Amino acid sequence: MSQDYNQFVLNVKRLTGIDLSFYKEAQMKRRLTSLYEKKGFDDFHSFFKQLEKNPEMLAEFLDRMTINVSEFYRNAKRWEVLEKRILPDLTHNKKRLKVWSAACSTGEEPYTLAMILSSFYPLSQIEILATDLDENVIEKAKIGLYVERALQEVPASIKEKYFTKQGMFYKVNDQIQKTVTFKKHNLLANPFEQNFDLIVCRNVLIYFTEEAKNLLYQKFSDSLQPGGVFFVGSTEQIFNPQLYGFENADTFFYRKK
Ligand SMILES: C[S@@+](CC[C@H](N)C(=O)[O-])C[C@H]1O[C@@H](n2cnc3c(N)ncnc32)[C@H](O)[C@@H]1O
């Protein structure tokens, strides 16, 4: 690690509590270098001095380091597996589920969860915790307005039932919005709530080092109830699930033993 980046990582941790050393270095460095060059800085040192005194620049830095792309029903086939093969068992004899969408970005993922769970429970009985490191995405998620592109995988009947067109945007229906509680949470620094039946954490672990991933698999496992399910992204299979007390429930789904 170059001395300049090394020092930057320490400084950012001190300033924001975010530990960049848990993120894959080459990727992160490339993204941040292109940002500081665009802003006219020569190195991480001078860039950090600016971050310290300029909240707008700090917001831009955060925006660049967290990749926020998301969409409803992202990788639709996987959500179908959740609905058809995982949830029938998980909901059996249960009045409600404790559900967490971790690293939820702008809300498409927890709202998708609510839409799918609505086939199993009345909306008034559904409670989903949705968290992200980035306050800006949480604010957008709470507003619940989306461009058409974010809805391209949404089944027509769901689109009809749970969205209303507002000018150029689609608005998520109030009843769906009420099922989700958004909170700021850093997976790499904050404690995890316990006793979840279902945790969805997709398309964020890919940005982390192996060490950070292993740590997080254990923490997710610890915060699930026995029999609870962990749902990961489509490039994020766990190679040794048994190391963390998981068994395979389906591809990309792990059950806590
Ligand atoms: C690519 S998005 C994934 C969104 C959604 N889960 C999906 O699959 O569509 C990655 C999200 O991870 C969040 N993130 C990055 N580092 C994080 C951390 N340490 N703790 C919590 N969230 C984090 C980013 O802010 C971003 O919103």
The ligand as a Tripos MOL2 file, in Angstrom:
@<TRIPOS>MOLECULE
LIG
   27    29     1     0     0
SMALL
NO_CHARGES

@<TRIPOS>ATOM
      1 C1        -24.3490   -1.7320   -4.9250 C.3       1 LIG1
      2 S1        -25.2990   -1.1890   -3.5480 S.3       1 LIG1
      3 C2        -26.2970   -2.6220   -3.2570 C.3       1 LIG1
      4 C3        -27.7390   -2.2810   -3.0120 C.3       1 LIG1
      5 C4        -28.6910   -3.4650   -2.8670 C.3       1 LIG1
      6 N1        -28.3160   -4.3160   -1.7590 N.3       1 LIG1
      7 C5        -28.7660   -4.2610   -4.1530 C.2       1 LIG1
      8 O1        -28.2410   -5.3800   -4.1980 O.co2     1 LIG1
      9 O2        -29.3240   -3.7750   -5.1250 O.co2     1 LIG1
     10 C6        -24.1010   -1.2330   -2.2260 C.3       1 LIG1
     11 C7        -24.5070   -0.4510   -0.9860 C.3       1 LIG1
     12 O3        -23.6280   -0.8150    0.0690 O.3       1 LIG1
     13 C8        -23.4630    0.3050    0.8980 C.3       1 LIG1
     14 N2        -22.2740    0.1230    1.7360 N.ar      1 LIG1
     15 C9        -20.9730    0.1880    1.3890 C.ar      1 LIG1
     16 N3        -20.1860   -0.0380    2.4640 N.ar      1 LIG1
     17 C10       -21.0280   -0.2680    3.5180 C.ar      1 LIG1
     18 C11       -20.8220   -0.5220    4.8980 C.ar      1 LIG1
     19 N4        -19.5910   -0.6220    5.4010 N.pl3     1 LIG1
     20 N5        -21.9080   -0.6660    5.6950 N.ar      1 LIG1
     21 C12       -23.1710   -0.5660    5.1860 C.ar      1 LIG1
     22 N6        -23.4260   -0.3110    3.8850 N.ar      1 LIG1
     23 C13       -22.3590   -0.1580    3.0670 C.ar      1 LIG1
     24 C14       -23.3430    1.4490   -0.0870 C.3       1 LIG1
     25 O4        -23.6390    2.7030    0.5220 O.3       1 LIG1
     26 C15       -24.3670    1.0450   -1.1520 C.3       1 LIG1
     27 O5        -25.6180    1.6610   -0.9360 O.3       1 LIG1
@<TRIPOS>BOND
     1     1     2 1
     2     2     3 1
     3     2    10 1
     4     3     4 1
     5     4     5 1
     6     5     6 1
     7     5     7 1
     8     7     8 2
     9     7     9 1
    10    10    11 1
    11    11    12 1
    12    11    26 1
    13    12    13 1
    14    13    14 1
    15    13    24 1
    16    14    15 ar
    17    14    23 ar
    18    15    16 ar
    19    16    17 ar
    20    17    18 ar
    21    17    23 ar
    22    18    19 1
    23    18    20 ar
    24    20    21 ar
    25    21    22 ar
    26    22    23 ar
    27    24    25 1
    28    24    26 1
    29    26    27 1
@<TRIPOS>SUBSTRUCTURE
     1 LIG1         1 GROUP 0 **** ****
